[in-house]
């Protein structure tokens, strides 16, 4: 971790993020001693696909032409975009968007442990999650302080695989909307 932090400093990155297994006391202690701050308790959740439409939403694969709208949405929620990662996901065919009244209200690079999702509101993310054909890898990371979204996941059959913690050093913008973080960023 020291090497990662040194490289981040050399590259002059604004901050470093990580997702830590909350049950692992030693790693939590290590990261805290290195200056990481707990930002969000998470639940890694998995289960059978919900596979139903949410009224008023159309969920479809993302296209390169959606990139600008998705970047704008991410910037509104997080204060930065994830355009490079999202462009790669679009090319790989894993990215999806949820539209309502012809406007992109949410997107996901993938519905997965390695993917992130951003929405204007919880219902927008729920549309993405309800339409998913699977929750790839260990599952999705749901911020547990977002009680409405967390409870919706539980009510729709998802179960907690393990508790996790989002930690950061440096710049961190408190999200201003609904989101699912990724372990990649």
N, CA, C and O of each residue as an XYZ file, in Angstrom:
740
protein
N       0.827     -1.189      0.000
C       0.000      0.000      0.000
C       0.869      1.249      0.000
O       0.514      2.253     -0.619
N       1.999      1.196      0.686
C       2.907      2.347      0.680
C       3.347      2.665     -0.750
O       3.428      3.834     -1.126
N       3.633      1.626     -1.553
C       4.051      1.833     -2.941
C       2.925      2.471     -3.759
O       3.185      3.340     -4.591
N       1.704      2.057     -3.534
C       0.557      2.641     -4.231
C       0.412      4.112     -3.867
O       0.183      4.953     -4.736
N       0.544      4.414     -2.598
C       0.409      5.803     -2.157
C       1.559      6.673     -2.679
O       1.354      7.836     -3.027
N       2.754      6.109     -2.733
C       3.899      6.843     -3.281
C       3.672      7.134     -4.758
O       3.918      8.247     -5.221
N       3.203      6.133     -5.495
C       2.925      6.327     -6.930
C       1.832      7.373     -7.124
O       1.931      8.206     -8.025
N       0.810      7.342     -6.306
C      -0.260      8.340     -6.414
C       0.277      9.742     -6.174
O      -0.112     10.692     -6.854
N       1.175      9.862     -5.202
C       1.776     11.169     -4.902
C       2.644     11.638     -6.071
O       2.603     12.808     -6.452
N       3.428     10.718     -6.635
C       4.277     11.052     -7.789
C       3.442     11.503     -8.983
O       3.838     12.403     -9.724
N       2.296     10.877     -9.161
C       1.425     11.211    -10.294
C       0.518     12.400     -9.978
O      -0.257     12.842    -10.826
N       0.622     12.911     -8.753
C      -0.162     14.072     -8.314
C      -1.666     13.855     -8.436
O      -2.402     14.758     -8.834
N      -2.123     12.634     -8.085
C      -3.555     12.368     -8.098
C      -4.207     13.068     -6.898
O      -3.585     13.248     -5.851
N      -5.449     13.449     -7.074
C      -6.152     14.222     -6.042
C      -6.523     13.377     -4.832
O      -6.660     13.907     -3.729
N      -6.687     12.079     -5.019
C      -7.076     11.223     -3.904
C      -6.953      9.761     -4.277
O      -6.820      9.412     -5.450
N      -6.998      8.920     -3.275
C      -6.934      7.472     -3.449
C      -8.150      6.873     -2.761
O      -8.510      7.273     -1.654
N      -8.774      5.918     -3.420
C      -9.945      5.237     -2.860
C      -9.667      3.748     -2.782
O      -8.890      3.206     -3.569
N     -10.301      3.102     -1.839
C     -10.243      1.649     -1.755
C     -11.503      1.134     -1.095
O     -12.198      1.861     -0.385
N     -11.784     -0.135     -1.343
C     -12.891     -0.818     -0.672
C     -12.268     -1.917      0.165
O     -11.538     -2.772     -0.335
N     -12.571     -1.872      1.441
C     -11.945     -2.746      2.428
C     -12.998     -3.719      2.971
O     -14.143     -3.330      3.199
N     -12.612     -4.981      3.179
C     -13.507     -5.963      3.801
C     -13.681     -5.588      5.266
O     -12.733     -5.670      6.047
N     -14.885     -5.178      5.641
C     -15.127     -4.591      6.959
C     -14.809     -5.547      8.116
O     -14.461     -5.099      9.209
N     -14.924     -6.832      7.886
C     -14.631     -7.795      8.953
C     -13.129     -7.924      9.222
O     -12.733     -8.482     10.244
N     -12.296     -7.416      8.320
C     -10.851     -7.599      8.439
C     -10.248     -6.453      9.260
O      -9.867     -5.415      8.718
N     -10.173     -6.663     10.552
C      -9.737     -5.618     11.491
C      -8.332     -5.105     11.211
O      -8.068     -3.910     11.338
N      -7.431     -6.004     10.829
C      -6.046     -5.576     10.605
C      -5.932     -4.640      9.414
O      -5.197     -3.655      9.473
N      -6.659     -4.936      8.317
C      -6.561     -4.043      7.158
C      -7.239     -2.705      7.453
O      -6.758     -1.662      7.010
N      -8.341     -2.720      8.189
C      -8.992     -1.461      8.573
C      -8.030     -0.605      9.393
O      -7.921      0.602      9.175
N      -7.340     -1.232     10.328
C      -6.358     -0.513     11.149
C      -5.204      0.012     10.306
O      -4.779      1.155     10.476
N      -4.697     -0.814      9.401
C      -3.590     -0.406      8.532
C      -3.983      0.813      7.703
O      -3.256      1.806      7.678
N      -5.119      0.743      7.033
C      -5.526      1.847      6.166
C      -5.784      3.115      6.968
O      -5.445      4.211      6.520
N      -6.375      2.979      8.139
C      -6.609      4.164      8.985
C      -5.275      4.789      9.398
O      -5.136      6.012      9.388
N      -4.299      3.963      9.760
C      -2.982      4.488     10.140
C      -2.278      5.171      8.976
O      -1.472      6.079      9.177
N      -2.586      4.727      7.746
C      -1.983      5.329      6.557
C      -2.704      6.609      6.127
O      -2.319      7.240      5.142
N      -3.738      6.986      6.860
C      -4.433      8.238      6.574
C      -5.753      8.105      5.844
O      -6.376      9.116      5.520
N      -6.191      6.900      5.579
C      -7.482      6.718      4.920
C      -8.609      7.041      5.897
O      -8.508      6.784      7.097
N      -9.675      7.605      5.357
C     -10.849      7.986      6.129
C     -12.020      7.122      5.674
O     -12.223      6.927      4.476
N     -12.789      6.605      6.630
C     -13.990      5.848      6.289
C     -15.013      6.818      5.715
O     -15.356      7.818      6.346
N     -15.497      6.515      4.514
C     -16.480      7.380      3.856
C     -17.864      6.758      3.792
O     -18.869      7.463      3.885
N     -17.921      5.442      3.633
C     -19.222      4.824      3.421
C     -19.188      3.351      3.788
O     -18.347      2.608      3.282
N     -20.104      2.910      4.676
C     -20.260      1.471      4.877
C     -21.027      0.894      3.680
O     -22.006      1.475      3.211
N     -20.567     -0.236      3.210
C     -21.151     -0.872      2.034
C     -21.597     -2.288      2.360
O     -21.096     -2.907      3.298
N     -22.531     -2.790      1.586
C     -22.895     -4.207      1.639
C     -22.675     -4.772      0.253
O     -23.258     -4.288     -0.717
N     -21.839     -5.793      0.151
C     -21.721     -6.531     -1.100
C     -22.943     -7.446     -1.141
O     -23.118     -8.297     -0.269
N     -23.789     -7.268     -2.162
C     -25.058     -7.995     -2.235
C     -25.120     -8.831     -3.507
O     -24.600     -8.442     -4.553
N     -25.764     -9.979     -3.394
C     -25.876    -10.924     -4.493
C     -27.237    -11.599     -4.403
O     -27.859    -11.619     -3.341
N     -27.686    -12.142     -5.502
C     -28.950    -12.880     -5.503
C     -29.415    -13.163     -6.911
O     -28.732    -12.867     -7.892
N     -30.594    -13.744     -6.981
C     -31.204    -14.029     -8.279
C     -31.591    -12.709     -8.945
O     -32.012    -11.773     -8.265
N     -31.452    -12.630    -10.263
C     -31.863    -11.410    -10.963
C     -33.344    -11.117    -10.720
O     -34.169    -12.029    -10.681
N     -33.662     -9.863    -10.561
C     -35.035     -9.432    -10.302
C     -35.839     -9.507    -11.595
O     -36.990     -9.944    -11.588
N     -35.242     -9.085    -12.692
C     -35.768     -9.171    -14.051
C     -37.222     -8.711    -14.174
O     -38.113     -9.472    -14.550
N     -37.420     -7.449    -13.845
C     -38.727     -6.837    -14.082
C     -38.513     -5.380    -14.460
O     -37.512     -4.766    -14.092
N     -39.448     -4.856    -15.182
C     -39.360     -3.458    -15.610
C     -39.926     -2.559    -14.514
O     -40.872     -2.927    -13.818
N     -39.339     -1.391    -14.374
C     -39.867     -0.367    -13.480
C     -40.658      0.603    -14.354
O     -40.138      1.130    -15.338
N     -41.901      0.830    -13.992
C     -42.802      1.669    -14.775
C     -42.178      3.034    -15.081
O     -41.674      3.710    -14.184
N     -42.216      3.421    -16.330
C     -41.703      4.722    -16.744
C     -40.244      4.724    -17.166
O     -39.707      5.773    -17.522
N     -39.592      3.559    -17.133
C     -38.174      3.477    -17.488
C     -37.955      2.511    -18.640
O     -38.637      1.496    -18.774
N     -36.992      2.859    -19.454
C     -36.512      1.977    -20.517
C     -35.027      1.743    -20.243
O     -34.240      2.690    -20.243
N     -34.645      0.495    -20.011
C     -33.247      0.145    -19.762
C     -32.707     -0.513    -21.028
O     -33.322     -1.425    -21.581
N     -31.557     -0.040    -21.472
C     -30.976     -0.525    -22.718
C     -29.453     -0.478    -22.621
O     -28.904      0.174    -21.734
N     -28.769     -1.176    -23.541
C     -27.306     -1.064    -23.584
C     -26.888      0.381    -23.873
O     -27.540      1.079    -24.651
N     -25.825      0.810    -23.256
C     -25.297      2.154    -23.485
C     -24.573      2.201    -24.824
O     -24.001      1.211    -25.279
N     -24.614      3.386    -25.446
C     -23.943      3.627    -26.719
C     -22.914      4.741    -26.524
O     -23.006      5.521    -25.577
N     -21.942      4.809    -27.421
C     -20.940      5.876    -27.347
C     -21.612      7.251    -27.360
O     -21.111      8.192    -26.746
N     -22.733      7.367    -28.051
C     -23.444      8.650    -28.111
C     -24.050      9.037    -26.756
O     -24.464     10.182    -26.578
N     -24.109      8.103    -25.799
C     -24.622      8.377    -24.451
C     -23.538      8.909    -23.520
O     -23.836      9.388    -22.426
N     -22.293      8.828    -23.949
C     -21.163      9.123    -23.065
C     -21.238     10.520    -22.455
O     -20.992     10.678    -21.259
N     -21.565     11.511    -23.232
C     -21.624     12.885    -22.718
C     -22.693     13.029    -21.633
O     -22.439     13.626    -20.587
N     -23.880     12.487    -21.880
C     -24.960     12.577    -20.883
C     -24.589     11.816    -19.608
O     -24.884     12.271    -18.503
N     -23.946     10.665    -19.762
C     -23.529      9.881    -18.586
C     -22.439     10.611    -17.810
O     -22.460     10.637    -16.580
N     -21.488     11.203    -18.527
C     -20.437     11.975    -17.853
C     -21.021     13.158    -17.101
O     -20.590     13.458    -15.988
N     -21.996     13.833    -17.696
C     -22.659     14.951    -17.014
C     -23.342     14.471    -15.732
O     -23.251     15.121    -14.690
N     -24.021     13.336    -15.820
C     -24.700     12.772    -14.655
C     -23.702     12.422    -13.560
O     -23.922     12.754    -12.395
N     -22.618     11.763    -13.915
C     -21.596     11.400    -12.942
C     -20.994     12.642    -12.301
O     -20.744     12.667    -11.096
N     -20.761     13.674    -13.112
C     -20.203     14.918    -12.575
C     -21.166     15.554    -11.574
O     -20.733     16.064    -10.540
N     -22.462     15.529    -11.869
C     -23.451     16.094    -10.931
C     -23.470     15.335     -9.607
O     -23.638     15.940     -8.548
N     -23.299     14.026     -9.660
C     -23.364     13.204     -8.442
C     -22.040     13.198     -7.691
O     -22.025     13.318     -6.466
N     -20.924     13.061     -8.410
C     -19.618     12.862     -7.762
C     -18.628     14.021     -7.876
O     -17.633     14.059     -7.153
N     -18.896     14.959     -8.775
C     -17.957     16.061     -8.966
C     -16.843     15.732     -9.938
O     -15.901     16.513    -10.080
N     -16.925     14.604    -10.607
C     -15.972     14.189    -11.644
C     -16.672     13.176    -12.530
O     -17.705     12.623    -12.153
N     -16.115     12.931    -13.703
C     -16.707     11.903    -14.558
C     -15.798     10.674    -14.574
O     -14.673     10.706    -14.075
N     -16.306      9.606    -15.152
C     -15.552      8.373    -15.310
C     -15.623      7.935    -16.763
O     -15.865      6.769    -17.076
N     -15.401      8.919    -17.649
C     -15.593      8.717    -19.075
C     -14.735      7.641    -19.699
O     -15.210      6.895    -20.554
N     -13.475      7.542    -19.289
C     -12.588      6.529    -19.879
C     -13.096      5.135    -19.527
O     -13.209      4.268    -20.394
N     -13.399      4.929    -18.254
C     -13.907      3.621    -17.810
C     -15.240      3.302    -18.481
O     -15.463      2.175    -18.924
N     -16.121      4.292    -18.554
C     -17.429      4.064    -19.158
C     -17.302      3.793    -20.653
O     -17.999      2.924    -21.177
N     -16.441      4.506    -21.339
C     -16.226      4.261    -22.768
C     -15.741      2.835    -23.004
O     -16.200      2.162    -23.927
N     -14.819      2.381    -22.173
C     -14.348      0.987    -22.270
C     -15.499      0.006    -22.053
O     -15.614     -0.987    -22.771
N     -16.350      0.284    -21.064
C     -17.481     -0.597    -20.758
C     -18.485     -0.625    -21.920
O     -19.059     -1.671    -22.225
N     -18.688      0.519    -22.558
C     -19.582      0.569    -23.717
C     -19.013     -0.307    -24.830
O     -19.747     -1.069    -25.460
N     -17.710     -0.199    -25.071
C     -17.067     -1.009    -26.113
C     -17.144     -2.498    -25.782
O     -17.275     -3.329    -26.681
N     -17.064     -2.837    -24.492
C     -17.131     -4.243    -24.068
C     -18.563     -4.765    -24.021
O     -18.781     -5.970    -23.899
N     -19.537     -3.865    -24.116
C     -20.941     -4.276    -24.115
C     -21.528     -4.518    -22.736
O     -22.570     -5.164    -22.622
N     -20.887     -4.015    -21.682
C     -21.405     -4.235    -20.328
C     -22.185     -3.042    -19.771
O     -22.916     -3.185    -18.792
N     -22.032     -1.868    -20.390
C     -22.663     -0.649    -19.867
C     -24.141     -0.591    -20.260
O     -24.522     -0.993    -21.359
N     -24.958     -0.085    -19.343
C     -26.394      0.076    -19.572
C     -26.837      1.455    -19.095
O     -26.187      2.071    -18.250
N     -27.951      1.929    -19.647
C     -28.554      3.178    -19.197
C     -30.026      2.945    -18.904
O     -30.656      2.052    -19.470
N     -30.563      3.768    -18.005
C     -32.003      3.789    -17.726
C     -32.513      5.154    -18.138
O     -32.053      6.182    -17.640
N     -33.466      5.151    -19.049
C     -34.062      6.399    -19.540
C     -35.482      6.529    -19.006
O     -36.197      5.541    -18.839
N     -35.868      7.763    -18.745
C     -37.239      8.092    -18.391
C     -37.586      9.362    -19.147
O     -36.857     10.351    -19.083
N     -38.689      9.332    -19.856
C     -39.094     10.468    -20.693
C     -37.979     10.882    -21.651
O     -37.789     12.068    -21.921
N     -37.243      9.891    -22.163
C     -36.202     10.154    -23.146
C     -34.913     10.728    -22.585
O     -34.016     11.090    -23.346
N     -34.807     10.818    -21.258
C     -33.624     11.379    -20.602
C     -32.909     10.276    -19.827
O     -33.548      9.494    -19.123
N     -31.580     10.212    -19.957
C     -30.812      9.235    -19.183
C     -30.819      9.661    -17.725
O     -30.325     10.732    -17.373
N     -31.394      8.798    -16.876
C     -31.498      9.079    -15.445
C     -30.489      8.281    -14.627
O     -30.204      8.621    -13.479
N     -29.948      7.212    -15.226
C     -28.958      6.375    -14.531
C     -28.168      5.609    -15.569
O     -28.632      5.359    -16.681
N     -26.964      5.244    -15.175
C     -26.149      4.368    -16.016
C     -25.312      3.483    -15.106
O     -25.109      3.782    -13.929
N     -24.831      2.385    -15.683
C     -23.884      1.504    -14.988
C     -22.842      1.055    -15.989
O     -23.160      0.738    -17.135
N     -21.589      1.030    -15.547
C     -20.546      0.471    -16.407
C     -20.751     -1.031    -16.526
O     -20.447     -1.627    -17.560
N     -21.256     -1.628    -15.487
C     -21.761     -3.006    -15.455
C     -22.431     -3.170    -14.098
O     -22.118     -2.465    -13.139
N     -23.347     -4.104    -14.044
C     -24.016     -4.388    -12.768
C     -23.169     -5.464    -12.099
O     -23.455     -6.657    -12.200
N     -22.124     -5.015    -11.416
C     -21.110     -5.947    -10.943
C     -20.221     -5.321     -9.868
O     -20.208     -4.105     -9.678
N     -19.501     -6.159     -9.191
C     -18.504     -5.778     -8.197
C     -17.460     -4.850     -8.808
O     -16.967     -3.935     -8.148
N     -17.126     -5.094    -10.076
C     -16.116     -4.306    -10.768
C     -16.713     -3.139    -11.550
O     -15.985     -2.410    -12.223
N     -18.022     -2.959    -11.467
C     -18.694     -1.886    -12.186
C     -19.272     -0.865    -11.230
O     -19.532     -1.166    -10.065
N     -19.469      0.337    -11.726
C     -20.085      1.382    -10.916
C     -21.398      1.805    -11.565
O     -21.621      1.571    -12.753
N     -22.257      2.426    -10.777
C     -23.529      2.927    -11.289
C     -23.817      4.276    -10.654
O     -23.452      4.529     -9.505
N     -24.476      5.138    -11.414
C     -24.816      6.478    -10.953
C     -26.237      6.784    -11.407
O     -26.612      6.492    -12.542
N     -27.028      7.377    -10.506
C     -28.379      7.770    -10.858
C     -28.754      9.083    -10.215
O     -28.170      9.490     -9.211
N     -29.724      9.735    -10.797
C     -30.231     10.969    -10.212
C     -30.845     10.661     -8.848
O     -30.610     11.383     -7.879
N     -31.629      9.590     -8.776
C     -32.331      9.201     -7.545
C     -32.342      7.680     -7.423
O     -31.960      6.969     -8.352
N     -32.785      7.193     -6.266
C     -32.817      5.753     -6.016
C     -33.644      4.997     -7.043
O     -33.233      3.930     -7.500
N     -34.803      5.530     -7.412
C     -35.665      4.836     -8.358
C     -34.958      4.616     -9.695
O     -35.212      3.624    -10.379
N     -34.080      5.532    -10.062
C     -33.330      5.399    -11.310
C     -32.383      4.195    -11.245
O     -32.280      3.424    -12.199
N     -31.694      4.047    -10.107
C     -30.822      2.875     -9.935
C     -31.647      1.598     -9.830
O     -31.244      0.552    -10.337
N     -32.794      1.681     -9.177
C     -33.663      0.513     -9.061
C     -34.083      0.004    -10.433
O     -34.191     -1.206    -10.635
N     -34.321      0.911    -11.381
C     -34.670      0.499    -12.742
C     -33.538     -0.320    -13.356
O     -33.786     -1.345    -13.991
N     -32.295      0.129    -13.169
C     -31.146     -0.626    -13.679
C     -31.037     -1.992    -13.019
O     -30.861     -3.008    -13.692
N     -31.144     -2.005    -11.695
C     -30.991     -3.260    -10.959
C     -32.113     -4.243    -11.269
O     -31.876     -5.446    -11.382
N     -33.335     -3.730    -11.406
C     -34.477     -4.605    -11.687
C     -34.367     -5.255    -13.063
O     -34.855     -6.367    -13.267
N     -33.730     -4.569    -13.999
C     -33.603     -5.091    -15.359
C     -32.386     -5.996    -15.553
O     -32.269     -6.660    -16.583
N     -31.498     -6.029    -14.592
C     -30.248     -6.804    -14.743
C     -30.535     -8.292    -14.923
O     -31.423     -8.854    -14.281
N     -29.768     -8.908    -15.802
C     -29.909    -10.348    -16.017
C     -29.053    -11.152    -15.046
O     -29.248    -12.355    -14.874
N     -28.095    -10.463    -14.410
C     -27.267    -11.084    -13.375
C     -26.526     -9.996    -12.611
O     -26.395     -8.865    -13.078
N     -26.049    -10.359    -11.435
C     -25.188     -9.502    -10.636
C     -23.817    -10.170    -10.687
O     -23.549    -11.135     -9.971
N     -22.960     -9.636    -11.548
C     -21.710    -10.310    -11.882
C     -20.723    -10.327    -10.726
O     -20.711     -9.436     -9.877
N     -19.896    -11.368    -10.718
C     -18.864    -11.510     -9.691
C     -19.494    -11.721     -8.324
O     -20.558    -12.329     -8.215
N     -18.839    -11.218     -7.277
C     -19.391    -11.381     -5.932
C     -20.712    -10.640     -5.723
O     -21.438    -10.933     -4.773
N     -21.034     -9.678     -6.604
C     -22.291     -8.940     -6.465
C     -22.085     -7.456     -6.669
O     -21.123     -7.030     -7.308
N     -22.993     -6.678     -6.125
C     -22.943     -5.228     -6.243
C     -22.646     -4.624     -4.876
O     -22.928     -5.226     -3.840
N     -22.075     -3.428     -4.896
C     -21.760     -2.726     -3.652
C     -22.818     -1.663     -3.406
O     -22.938     -0.707     -4.172
N     -23.584     -1.833     -2.334
C     -24.682     -0.925     -2.016
C     -24.324     -0.136     -0.765
O     -24.036     -0.726      0.277
N     -24.337      1.196     -0.855
C     -24.096      2.010      0.345
C     -25.229      1.785      1.365
O     -26.392      2.059      1.068
N     -24.897      1.297      2.534
C     -25.938      0.967      3.508
C     -26.556      2.199      4.163
O     -27.646      2.108      4.729
N     -25.881      3.352      4.098
C     -26.514      4.578      4.608
C     -27.668      5.017      3.717
O     -28.518      5.798      4.144
N     -27.704      4.522      2.487
C     -28.838      4.778      1.612
C     -29.894      3.727      1.955
O     -30.075      2.743      1.238
N     -30.580      3.966      3.065
C     -31.509      2.975      3.617
C     -32.592      2.572      2.629
O     -32.973      1.403      2.572
N     -33.088      3.520      1.854
C     -34.157      3.212      0.896
C     -33.689      2.213     -0.158
O     -34.377      1.228     -0.426
N     -32.529      2.458     -0.756
C     -32.007      1.561     -1.779
C     -31.587      0.224     -1.174
O     -31.851     -0.832     -1.749
N     -30.940      0.269     -0.027
C     -30.505     -0.948      0.663
C     -31.703     -1.845      0.989
O     -31.665     -3.051      0.744
N     -32.755     -1.258      1.535
C     -33.965     -2.017      1.888
C     -34.644     -2.552      0.628
O     -35.145     -3.677      0.632
N     -34.667     -1.759     -0.454
C     -35.262     -2.213     -1.713
C     -34.529     -3.457     -2.209
O     -35.160     -4.412     -2.663
N     -33.205     -3.448     -2.126
C     -32.428     -4.622     -2.542
C     -32.801     -5.845     -1.702
O     -33.002     -6.934     -2.239
N     -32.890     -5.662     -0.405
C     -33.278     -6.769      0.478
C     -34.692     -7.253      0.156
O     -34.936     -8.457      0.076
N     -35.617     -6.320     -0.027
C     -37.012     -6.677     -0.330
C     -37.143     -7.399     -1.662
O     -38.125     -8.107     -1.888
N     -36.163     -7.229     -2.549
C     -36.202     -7.871     -3.856
C     -35.306     -9.101     -3.944
O     -34.922     -9.529     -5.033
N     -34.978     -9.664     -2.780
C     -34.309    -10.960     -2.729
C     -32.797    -10.955     -2.700
O     -32.183    -12.019     -2.625
N     -32.177     -9.787     -2.756
C     -30.717     -9.773     -2.661
C     -30.314     -9.994     -1.213
O     -31.019     -9.586     -0.289
N     -29.185    -10.638     -1.029
C     -28.701    -10.914      0.325
C     -27.298    -10.336      0.480
O     -26.580    -10.121     -0.497
N     -26.939    -10.097      1.711
C     -25.615     -9.547      1.995
C     -24.595    -10.678      1.970
O     -24.739    -11.681      2.668
N     -23.569    -10.497      1.157
C     -22.479    -11.463      1.081
C     -21.417    -11.112      2.116
O     -20.907    -11.984      2.820
N     -21.089     -9.816      2.198
C     -20.137     -9.370      3.202
C     -20.211     -7.857      3.358
O     -20.509     -7.138      2.404
N     -19.938     -7.382      4.569
C     -19.855     -5.940      4.771
C     -18.508     -5.430      4.277
O     -17.492     -6.117      4.387
N     -18.513     -4.216      3.730
C     -17.284     -3.619      3.216
C     -17.274     -2.142      3.592
O     -18.275     -1.608      4.069
N     -16.156     -1.499      3.378
C     -16.006     -0.097      3.742
C     -15.304      0.651      2.619
O     -14.237      0.240      2.165
N     -15.907      1.755      2.171
C     -15.255      2.644      1.218
C     -14.407      3.614      2.020
O     -14.907      4.287      2.922
N     -13.111      3.687      1.687
C     -12.173      4.561      2.387
C     -11.425      5.399      1.356
O     -11.219      4.967      0.222
N     -11.022      6.600      1.761
C     -10.288      7.477      0.853
C      -9.205      8.263      1.585
O      -9.241      8.431      2.804
N      -8.247      8.734      0.801
C      -7.326      9.783      1.244
C      -7.435     10.887      0.218
O      -7.796     10.635     -0.932
N      -7.129     12.102      0.619
C      -7.165     13.222     -0.319
C      -8.576     13.655     -0.646
O      -9.490     13.533      0.170
N      -8.735     14.163     -1.853
C     -10.002     14.730     -2.299
C     -11.125     13.701     -2.269
O     -10.973     12.584     -2.762
N     -12.235     14.089     -1.693
C     -13.442     13.259     -1.707
C     -14.641     14.183     -1.749
O     -14.787     15.063     -0.901
N     -15.492     13.984     -2.727
C     -16.739     14.739     -2.825
C     -17.871     13.850     -2.333
O     -18.075     12.754     -2.855
N     -18.598     14.312     -1.341
C     -19.768     13.568     -0.867
C     -20.753     13.471     -2.030
O     -21.147     14.499     -2.580
N     -21.160     12.257     -2.419
C     -22.054     12.113     -3.561
C     -23.373     12.876     -3.367
O     -23.922     12.940     -2.267
N     -23.853     13.444     -4.460
C     -25.096     14.202     -4.434
C     -26.184     13.519     -5.236
O     -26.916     14.177     -5.975
N     -26.298     12.225     -5.103
C     -27.303     11.440     -5.815
C     -27.140      9.981     -5.449
O     -26.418      9.642     -4.512
N     -27.812      9.123     -6.189
C     -27.746      7.691     -5.926
C     -26.545      7.081     -6.677
O     -26.231      7.488     -7.795
N     -25.893      6.115     -6.054
C     -24.731      5.510     -6.709
C     -24.430      4.138     -6.126
O     -24.827      3.813     -5.007
N     -23.725      3.353     -6.908
C     -23.138      2.093     -6.470
C     -21.652      2.209     -6.789
O     -21.294      2.371     -7.956
N     -20.786      2.133     -5.800
C     -19.358      2.234     -6.083
C     -18.808      0.938     -6.672
O     -19.487     -0.087     -6.724
N     -17.588      1.020     -7.100
C     -16.880     -0.118     -7.673
C     -15.578     -0.305     -6.904
O     -15.061      0.642     -6.312
N     -15.062     -1.499     -6.913
C     -13.747     -1.681     -6.292
C     -12.634     -1.181     -7.187
O     -11.481     -1.107     -6.761
N     -12.962     -0.833     -8.433
C     -11.932     -0.386     -9.365
C     -11.615      1.092     -9.262
O     -10.578      1.521     -9.768
N     -12.468      1.896     -8.626
C     -12.256      3.332     -8.663
C     -12.790      3.971     -7.404
O     -12.705      5.189     -7.246
